[in-house]
Amino acid sequence: MPTNLTAGPVRVRVPATSANLGPGFDALGLALGLYDDVAAEVASGGVRVTVTGQGAGELPDDDRHLVVRSMRAAFDVLGVHPDGLAVECVNRIPQARGLGSSSAAIVAGVLLARALVVDGEQRLDDAGALRLAAEIEGHPDNVAPCLLGGFTVAWSEPGGSRAVSLPVADAVRPIVFVPAERGLTATARAALPETVPHGDAAFSAGRAALLVHALTGAPALLLPATADRLHQGYRAAGMPGTSALVSALRAAGVAAVVSGAGPTVLALSEPPVGFPVGTDWEIWQLPIDVSGARVVRGRLGHAERDPVAAGRKS
């Protein structure tokens, strides 16, 4: 093994995320207490990927896997090119539902590669890891909370993406409504127009600013703060069930939004008792993750290999 690579495996736990949060398109995100666990080590004989849980039997088991592609991108930045890799993924974040499964894979790959290089953290610090993950993903709104935890505000500059993490008020209780159907971010983005009316842009800018205040210190304002005119209305035709649930929840006084590109719905407070959700949705109450991605040495243990989402309330 090259001397600039570490011996033995490393593992990372990465949280699910919900991006946009209504008006904060491509900027605001929230880390949620639902996790993928991924382990990797340098190996001989090419790339081997095993997947348990969400995506098992569907995701690639070779260099095409997003974790591996993200590891390769980080290794390129670090100037290291291991011959082979052994990667083990225990996935609990649903695929293609708007809960940041791709961002979790990207962040996992970047951090695992960094941890496998002897001086990786000195050569690729957290700010650099965020820039690289956002470059791979194409926007920073999901990778930022996945890396940093909590409620994040992300933005892009000529030098790359940056983000800050802010504490969330204790009264905020996220609930996700997850459908069986899947959605694609690319399809959802294709539904957006090239331009929007100036009034709609001004409306969403004001609500996004209010949302920062509401989430961090004034939860009573979450309903008006999560109103959006930038993206959800344009995407509604492609996700009629999602749009209908968001509208019904908001009419009942619940601060509900499309989670990321959908089709999952995120509510930032509990629906009224007896609210008719229907049978098409799994309902999970998730804590806010405040730590972000966490890397440790060693293989996945018995608890990390359990594909069931421990602690999830439904």
C-alpha positions, 0 to 999 in steps of 0.5 A, a space after each residue: 500500500 502506498 505510504 500516503 494511504 492509511 491502513 484499515 477501514 474508515 466509516 462515515 455516518 451521513 444524515 438525510 436532508 431536506 432542501 429549499 424549505 419552501 422559498 429558500 431555493 438552492 440555498 436553505 437546507 435542514 439535516 434530519 436524523 435518518 442516516 446512511 452508514 458507509 465504510 471503505 478501505 483501500 483494496 486490491 483487485 478493483 472496486 467492490 461495492 455492497 449495498 444493504 437497505 435502500 437501493 439494494 439490488 438497484 445501485 451499481 456495485 462498481 466504479 459507477 456507484 456515486 460514493 465511489 465516483 465521489 471518492 475518486 473526485 476527492 482522490 484526484 484533488 488530493 493527488 492520490 490514486 488507489 488501485 482498488 476500493 472495498 465499499 460497504 453501504 447501509 442505506 436508510 435514506 430513501 432513493 429519489 424521494 427528495 431527502 438527499 440520498 445523492 448528497 449523502 452518497 457524495 458527502 460520504 465519498 468525499 469524507 471517506 477518501 479524505 480519511 483514507 489519505 494520511 494528511 487528507 484533512 490538512 490538504 482538503 479542509 471542511 470548506 474544501 470538502 463542501 466546495 467539492 461536494 457542491 461541485 459534484 452535486 451541482 448545487 450546495 443546498 443538500 450537501 451543506 446540511 449533510 456536512 455541517 448538520 442543523 439548518 444551513 444557509 448556502 451560497 456560491 461565489 467565484 471560488 466555490 460554494 460556502 455555507 453556515 449552520 445555524 441552531 434550530 428552535 426547540 419547538 420545530 418538529 420535522 415530520 416527513 410524508 414519504 410516498 412510494 413513488 419516486 422523483 428525479 431532480 433533473 425532471 423537477 428542474 426541467 419544469 422550472 421557467 428560465 425567468 420568473 416575475 419580479 414580484 414573485 422573486 421579491 415575495 420569495 426573497 422576503 419569505 426566505 429571510 423570514 424563514 431564517 428568523 422563524 426556524 432559529 427563534 420564532 417558530 410561530 412564523 413558520 407558516 408564512 415564512 415557508 410560502 413560496 412562488 419560485 419553484 413549487 407551483 411550477 412543479 405541481 403538475 408533475 407531483 399532483 399528490 405531493 402538491 395536494 398534500 402540501 396545500 391541505 396541510 397548509 390550509 390546516 395551519 401546518 408549515 408544509 413544503 415540498 422536500 427538495 425536488 420531491 415527492 416527499 413532503 416536509 412539515 415543520 410542525 405536527 398536523 392537527 389530530 385526525 388530519 386525513 393523510 391517506 394510506 399512500 404515505 409513510 409518516 416519519 417524525 425525525 429529529 434534527 441532526 445537529 452534528 452533520 457527517 461523522 467519520 470514525 476509524 474501523 468497520 461497520 458494527 452490528 448497529 451500523 449494519 442494521 438497515 432499519 431506521 432506528 428511532 424513526 417514529 411513524 
